[in-house]
Amino acid sequence: MPGQTAIKSKPMKATTQMLKLGVATLLLASSLHPLCAAPPHTGVRVQTFFYQPGFATEVEPGVWVGDGPILFPMSASFSVVAARSGRNVGHFATDASGTLEVSLPPGEYVIVPDKRFGFASPPSPIQVMVRTKRCAEAYVNYQPASVAGVSGLP
């Protein structure tokens, strides 16, 4: 029965074409992902954290038991200064997750964190080198005022 074979092959042909289209779409989408993940510009990426120290108790000489420190992302603001000229490039604030990317031309910069109420003096300035088509990274840790200056804490 030649007519029945032709009817069965048309749905099969359509299914095969749809499958090919789906695989081509998947391959195209997966090949674009690395392009989207690459840094789109030259600059600096800043991440700010609240540093919550852990505690430890000496249970016998030289043996300590406790938990380690915890870092919580937090929003903060800071200035960016050109390292060579000392010129203030701008004042910026991170989002609620503590992250910010700033587009900057290649060069050396200093990230100067602002003081926050309830925290110790602001963290030390951080010098970064921005290279062409790369994002330098800076991590800023704020400590509660009650633990600032305690020896043994980072």
N, C-alpha and C positions, 0 to 999 in steps of 0.2 A: 504494500500500500504506500506508494510514493507520496501521496498527499499528507498522510499523517506524519511522516518523517519531517517534512518541511514545516509543519505547524509546531512540532516539538523543538526544532532547531532555532526558530525565531526567539522564543523566550530564553533559550539557553544563550543565544548570541547577545541579547540585551543584558542578561545577568553578567556575562563575561565582560561586557563593555563597562557596566557600572562598577564592577570589581576593579577593573583597570583604572578607572577614573578615581576611585577611592584611594587606591594604592599610590597613584601619582600625586594626589592632594596631600596625603600623609608624608610622602617623601619630600615634597616641596616645603611643607610646614616645618619638618624636622631639619632641613638644610638651612632655613632662615634663622632658626633659634640662636646659633652661635653668633650670627651677625648682630642680632638684637642684644645679646648679652655683653658684647664688647663695650668698653667705655666709649661713649659718643663724643667725648671732649677731653680737653686737657684741663686739669684742675686739682682740687683737693676734696676728699671725702672725709667728713668728720663724724665720729660716733661718740656721744656723751653717755656716761654711766654714773649712777649713784653707787658708791662703794659701801657695802655693808660688811664690816669685818666679822669674821667668825669668832669662836671662842675655843679655848683649849684648857684642859685641866691636867696637871701632872699627877698621874695615878701611882707612879713609882719613879725613882730617879731615872731620868732620861726617857721615860715613856709618857707621851702626851695623848689624850683622847679628846676629841671634839669635832666640830664641823669647820669647814673652810669658809673663806669669804665668798660673798655673792655680789654680782654686778647686775644692777637693774638699769635698763635703758631709761633715760630721762631727757626732757627738753632743756636746753640751755642756750645762752647767747655768747658770742665772742667776737673779737675783732681780728682781722687779718691784716698784717703789716708786712710790707716789702722788707726783707732782711737787710739789704744793702743800703737802701735810701732811708728807711725808717718811715716811709710814707704809709699812711693808713689807707688800705685798699678798700675796706668796707667793714660794716658791722652786720653780722648775720645771726640767725636763730635756727636751731634744729627743729624738726617736727616733733610730735609727741613720742615717736619711737627713738628720738635722740639722734637722728640721721640727717645729714645735709651734704649736698654736693655743690661746690662753688666752681664755676669756670674761671680759670686763671691762665695767663700766658706762662710759658716755662720760666722758671726762676726759683729763687729761695724766698720762703715766706715764714712768718712766725704767727702761730695761732695763739691768741691771748684770751683765755677764758675770763668771763665776767664773774664777779662775786655773786653768790646766791644767798638769800636770807636763810639762816638756819644751818649753813654749811661753814666749814672752816674757810680760811683764806682761799682764794681761787687756786686751782692747780697751776703749777708752773707753766710758763709759755712753752710751746712745742714748735721746734723748727722743722720745716718740711722742704723737700726739694721736689718741685713739679717738673716733670719731663714731658716732652712732646707726645701727644696722644696717649697720655697715661694719667691716672688719678692717684695722687699721693694719698696716704691714709694717715689720719691722726685720731688717737683715742684719748679722750679726756675723762678722767675719773674724779668725781666730787666725793668728799668724805664728810660725814656728819661732824659738827663742831666738837662733839664730845670725845672723838677719837683722834683728832688732829694732834700731831706732835707726839703721839705715843710711839715709843721706839719699837722696832720690830714689825711695824706695819708698812706695807709698800706705799 
